[in-house]
Amino acid sequence: MADQRRVLGGPRTARDRVTIYEVAERAGVSIATVSHALNRPEKVNPATRSRVLDAVDELGFTPKASAVSLARKGVGRIGVLAAFGGYPTYLQRLVGVMEACREKNIDVVPFDGGVDAEGIEPWLSTLPATGRLDGLLIMGDGLDEASAARLVQRRLPTVLVDHLHPDFSCVTVDDEHGGYLLGRHLIDQGYVEAGREADLVFAGPTPSTAVLTSPGAKRVSGLVRALAESDIDASAVTLLVTEDDFDGGVAAAQDILTMPRLPRLVVGNHDAVAAGVHLGLSRRGVRVPEQVAVAGYDGVDIGRAIELTTVSQPFAETGRLGAQLLLELMSDPDRARQEIQLSPTLVVGRTA
C-alpha cells in the first residue's frame, strides 16, 4: 500500500488540501464557527473572527466550494461591498457598476454592510479569504489597515470608490470643491456676511470628528475656503452634529429652533439631512428661504422634490469607472495604481 503521508513542509496536493478541520483546530473553535466566520462574518464576534482568519491565512486555506468556482471558465465574479442599507446613493453607484459589467460576462454580487461604514468590516475581513471573488469593489470609508493588508496578501484585485488608500486604485468625487462651489453661491446670494455670528450651520455627523479626509469634513473645508476668500471668518460656520439621514435633519431643526436667534443658512451633509431640516423648520412656521435658507449635498430625488439648492454628485459614473478600473486590474494584476477624481456640479433650487 502506497504511503499517502505528505512529507513535512512539502507542497500540498489536491488530495491533501488544507481542510476546515485543520483551520478549526488551529483557531481553537468548531468547524461551524469557521464556516460562520467565512460566510456570515457579522454573526461571529471580532476576536473569534480574527483568530479564525489568522488560521486561514497561516494555513493558506481555500474553501472547497470556492476552489471549484475558481476553476470556472469564461465567467468572472466581482463583489461590491457598501453600506447599502444606510446610504441609498450606493445603489446608484451599483447601477453604474452593472452597466460596466453588462457586456463583459461578469457576475456582480453585492454585499450589504448595513447602515454604516463599520458594518462592512466583517465582510472586509472574510471576503478575501473565501476565494469566491475574482475582484472586489469597496464603496465608502470602512477600509481598515488590517483588512487592507489582507487584501494585498491575498492578491485580490480591489478598487475603492469614495475612499482613498495608497495601496489601491480609487474613484472619488472632489468634495472640497463641491463645498467651495456651494459656499461661493451662498456668498453671492448674500446668505453669509462678514461681521455676523452663527450665519451658517452645517448639519451632519462628520464635523464632530477630526478625520479631515471624510467627505463631510472636505465639504466644510470647501465652504470655509470660500468664506476666507470673501474675508469672512470661519467662526461663521456652526457645526451641528446629527444623524446623517432625514430624521437627523428633523432633529437638527429642533436644535436650531432653540438657538438664541435663527441662522441665516443651514447646509446639510446630505440632501436627506437638508430635507429633514426643511420639514422641521416649516412645521414650526419658519419660512424657507425667506427666514432661513437651506442647502444640501448629493442631488438626489428627495432634494428635487423640494427644489433644494444642492451639489450634485455623479454617483453612477463613479460606479462605472470603478468597475472599469477593477476589470482592467483583473486582466492585469500588476497594473499601476490609478486615481480618478470627478467634479460635482452646483444645482440652484428655490431653498437657497
N, C-alpha and C positions, 0 to 999 in steps of 0.2 A: 504494500500500500504506500503510495507516494506521500511524502511528508508535505502536509498542507500548511505548515507553520511558516510565517514570514520572518525573514532574517531581521533581527532587531536593527532599527534605524534605516532599513531598506525601503524602497518605494512601495506603496500600496498598489495592488491591482484592483480591478473592478470587483473581484471576489472578496477581497478583504478590506473594502472601503470602510472608513470610519462610520460607526453606527451611532444611532441615537442613544443606545445604552451606554456607550463609552462617554458620550457627552454628559449624560446624566450622572454617571459615576464621577467624572472629573469635577463637575459642578456641585455634587452632593445633593442632587434633587431627583425627583421622579421623572420618568420619561414624559409623563403628562405635562409636567411643568416646562420641560424643554420644548414640547410641542406648542404650548400656550405662548411661551416667550418668543417663538418664531412666527406664529400665526395670529395670535391675539395678544400682542405685547402690552396693551393697555390693561389687561387682566392680571398682570404679574407685577409685583412691587419692584421699584427701580433697583434695589440692592440685589435681589434674586436674579432679575433680568440681566444685570451687569455680569453676575457670576456665570450665568449660562452663556452669555455672548463671549466672555473671555475664553471659556472652554471651547466654544465653537471655533473661535479664531485660532487658538493654540493647536487644536487638532485638525484644522482645515476641513471641518465638517460641511458637507453639502447634502441637504435632504434628498432622499432617493427620488421622490416625485419631481424635484427640481432638476435633477440630473437628466431625467427623461425629457423635460421641457427644453433644457439647454441643447438637446440633440435635434430639436425640431428643425425642419428645413424650410426656408423661404418666408418665415413669419417672425417678425421681431416683436418685442413686448416692452413698452415703457410704462413706468409708473409715474403718476402725477400726485404729489403729496402737498396738501394745503389744508388750512383751517376752513374748509368749505362751509361748515355749519355756522361759523362766526362772521364770515365776510362773503356775501353773495357775489361780490365782484370777482372772486376767484373762479366762479362759474363762467364768467365772460372770458377770462383768460383760458379756461379749459376749452371753450369753443374754438379759440384760435389754435390751440394745440391739435384738436381733432381735425381742423381744416388742413393743417400742415401734414398730417399723417394719413389723410383720407386716401390718397392715391399711392401710398408707399407700402401697403400690405403690412401695416404696423398696428398691433393691438395697443389701445390706450386704456390703462387701468388706474382709475382714481382711488386714492386713499385719503379718507377724511380724518383730519386731526381734531375735529370738534369745533369748539367755539373760540379757541385762542391758539397762539403760536406754541404754547407749552404742550398742547395736545398732540403735536406732531412728533415730539421727541421719542416716544416709544417706537413709532414706525421707523424713524431715522436710525434707531439703534439696531433694529432687526432686519429691515428690508435688504441691506447689503449682504447679510449672511444667508438669506433664504435661497439665493440663486434663481429666484423666479423672474427676474427682470434682466433685460439687456441694456437698460438705461433708466435714469431717474431724473425727473424734473421736480425741483423743490420750490414752492411758492411761499414767500413770506420770510420772516426773520428768525425762524426757530432752529437754525443750524448751530449746534454747539460744537466745540472743538473736538470732543471725543468722537462724535458722530462723523465729523469731517475727516478725522484720521482713519476711521474705519472704512469710509467710502474710498479713500485714497489707497488703503491697504488692499482692499478687495478689488480695486481697479474697476469699479462700477462706473461707467460713463455717467456723469452728473452735471446738470446745468441748473443755475439758480435764476429765479425770476423774482424781482422786487427785493433783492438782497445781494450784498457784496461779500465776497470772500476771496482771498488771494490765490487759493488753490483751484478755483472753479470758474468756468465761463459763466457769464451772467447777463441778464437783460434787466435794466432798471428804467424808471422814469425820473426825470430831473425835478424832484420835489422842491428843492431850494428855489429853482427858477419859477416853479408854479406859485410858491408863496410870494415871490417877488412880483410876478405879474398881477396877482390879486392885490398886493399892497399898493402898487402903482395906481391901479384902477380906483381903489378906495381913497387914496390921497387926491387923485384928480377930481373925484366927485365930492370932495370936501368932507368926507366922513371922519377923517382923522386930521387934527390940527395941533400945531405946537402950542405948548403952554396950558394944556388941559390934562387932567388926570383921569385915568380909567376910561379913556375914549374907546379902547378896543379890548375886547375879551376874546381869548382863544380857548375854546372848549374841547377837551379830549383827554385821553389817558396819558399820552406821551409826555406832556410838559412836566409831569411830576417826577420824571427821571432825568438822569444826567447822560443818557445814551444819545449822543449827538448824531449818530448815524441812522436813527429811526426816521421813518417818513414824516411823522408829525413834528419832530424836532427840526427837520430840514425845512418844513413849511414855515415854522415860526422863524427860523433863521432868515428865510427869504423875505418875510414880512418886515423883520427888523432892519434888514439891509435897505429895503425900500424907504422905511421911515428915516433911516440915517441920512439917505441921500437928500431928503427934504428937511434936514435939521430937526427932526422930531425924535425926542429921546425914547430909547427902548422901554423906559418905565411906563410908557403909554399903553403897553401890552400887559393885560392882566391874564395870567394863566389859570384857568379854572379846570380842575381835574374832575372828570366824569367818565362814565362808561362810554365805550366807543360805538354807540348804537342809538336808535331812535328814542328809547326810554331814557338813555343817558342824557340826550338833548332836552327832553321834557324836565328831567330833574335839574339840569343846568339852568333852565329858565326860572325855576323856583328859587335857586340860589341868586340869580341875577336880580330878581324882584326884591330881594332882601338887602341889596346894596344901598348905600346912602343916597345914591342917585343912579338913574339908568345910564348905562354906557351908550355911546352913540352907535356902536357897531359890535356885533358878535360874529366870530368866524368859527365854524365847526370843523373839526379834524376830518370829518366825512360829511357827505350830503345828508346821511341819515341823522347825524347829530344836529346839523343845522335845521333840518325839517322838524325835529323834536323841539328845538328852541323856538322855532317859528310858531308851532302849535301852542306851546306852553305860554308864550307871551301873549298870543292872540286870545287865548282863553281868559286872560286877566285884563283884556281890554287895551293892551298895548298895540299901537298901530305900527305895522311894518310896511315900508321903511321910514315912515314919517317920524316916528319917535325913536325906534331902534332898527337899524339896518341889519340884515342877516345874510351871511355868505357861507358857502360850503366848499367842498373839495371832492371831486370824483366825476361828476357829470352823468349820474345815473337817473333811472326813472323817477324815483321819489323826489329828486330835485326838479326835474322837468315838470312834474305835476303842480308845483307851486311857483314855477318860473323863477327858480333860485339862481342868483348870481353865484357862479362856481368856477372851478378849474377842472377841465375835462381831461381824464387820463385815457390813453389808447390801450385799454385792457386787452382786447382780443389780439391786437398787434404784438403785445409783449408775449402772450402765449404762443403765437405763431412763430415769432422769431426765436423764442426759447426752444421750441420743438425743432426748428431747423438747425440750431446750433447743436442740439443733442444728437440728431440724426447724423450730422457731419462727424461728431465725435465718436459715435458708434462705428462708423465706417473707417475712421482713422483715429484710434485711441491716443496716438502721440501728437495729435493736432494741438497747436499752441493755444493757450488760454485767450479767450476773446471777451471783450466787454462792450456791450451796446447800451447806449443811454438815449432814450426817447424824450421828446419835449411835450409837455402838456399844453393845453390851449385855454385861454380865458373865455368864459361864456357869460355874457352880461344878461342878467334877467331883470326882474322887477323888484327884487328884495334888497338890492344894494347898488 
